Amino acid sequence: MTARRLDGRELAGRIERDLSDRVSHFHEKSGRRPRLVVVLVGEVAASASYVKSKAAAAERVGIDAEVVRVPASVQTDDLAALVAAIGRDEQGLVDGILVQLPLPDHVDAVAVLDAVPPDKDVDGFHPENAGLLSQGRPRFIPCTAAGVQRMLVDAGIETRGRHAVIVGRSDIVGKPLALLLAGRGPGGDATVSLCHSHTADLAAFTRQADILIAAVGQPRLITADMVKPGATVIDVGINRIEEAGRGRLVGDVDHDPVAAVAGALSPVPGGVGPLTVAMLLENTLQAARDRQAAAA
Ligand code: NDP
């Protein structure tokens, strides 16, 4: 079997075209464009590149994006105060705020993320938004988790009654995705196993998966013998490795051997990554609409 390729880039393009229309409509009605502020701390090349692609995608659909650069030496209190000040938004211009992760080790990321006002938290990391998601009444869904669910729904992959195995339990990917897939309705109603570094016999779980999602950060951890024939495999991982004397990006899934076993497989790059960005834009438009409605 050669797995069907789940092309996140193509789907993100379709989502962007639809968003452009909805952003234009918002602009016509409100007289303003949605606005996203991205806070970038330090000079980490990967973070700078993610921020650049998020800002470029925002501009493509008509969302204004501002990048606020902060030196890596910033202290937690000062960064939290800056984020809170952006959030207070005395000029009434800001709809969404994103703090690009990871933050430097000396900064308390939780304190900084908690400073984002929940109604501008387009990454969905604030405890209020995490709580709403856990109760099945989401406001902003963390973008990568939302992107994985959108990919499954768009590809017509049934989740209801299926066993979804997620490897990785982070607050930004694995945990919210478990809530989404176990939630009620389209793209949900799955039976979910959430695996992590203490899972005994990981392969015994992954081999049972109808839908296997790897969100670990370990290059090619998921090998072909860990995959049930015909399963859907979503690779969230983004790992930079050196191979044959050059740097390249690989996922958490050993792509080619797994493609020979799986029924469907998302590539890295070009899989979940572009959908994460598309979901951020969706959340930003939603934040703008909610703010406009609250002001009316
Ligand atoms: P974290 O480091 O926060 O979490 C990793 C998770 O994997 C943890 O739950 C950890 O377990 C688990 N884990 C680590 N090693 C193993 C192992 N050998 N077996 C089983 N579980 C293991 O990572 P993130 O969730 O932030 O990111 C995961 C990956 O996804 C990374 O490669 C990241 O770059 C990528 N990513 C991609 C995005 C995209 O847009 N495509 C967006 C966000 C992330 P424990 O909890 O026990 O430590």
Boltz pocket constraint, residues with backbone or C-beta under 6 A from the ligand:
constraints:
  - pocket:
      binder: B
      contacts: [[A, 144], [A, 167], [A, 168], [A, 169], [A, 170], [A, 171], [A, 172], [A, 173], [A, 174], [A, 195], [A, 196], [A, 197], [A, 198], [A, 199], [A, 202], [A, 214], [A, 215], [A, 216], [A, 217], [A, 218], [A, 221], [A, 235], [A, 236], [A, 237], [A, 238], [A, 239], [A, 272], [A, 273], [A, 274], [A, 276]]
      max_distance: 6.0
